[in-house]
Amino acid sequence: MLVRRQTSIKVDPIAWDKAKEIFKEYNLTVTDAINIFLNKVRLEGGLPFDMKVPSQRLQSAIEEVKKGNTVHYDSVEDMMKDLKA
């Protein structure tokens, strides 16, 4: 079994208390919840949730890329010519 690492963190007391109530409904301790979070970060290689909702403009651009509606250039010079046009 792995040895657990003890740490100390500073948290928002209101968030701590509300989260603790929610974790209790799942029969989890705060330590359990933190370990679940850390392992999700490890497994996903990043935060397991989006930090913010993309703007409408960004969402539209993402959809265009997913559809393959992109422009490709053979060189930076070609791209610059197109931008200046």
Buried (B, 14 or more C-beta within 10 A) or exposed (E): EEEEEEEEEEEEEEEEEEBEEEBEEEEBEEEEBBEBEEEEEEEEEEEEEEEEEEEEEEEEBEEEEEEEEEEEEEEEEEEEEEEEE
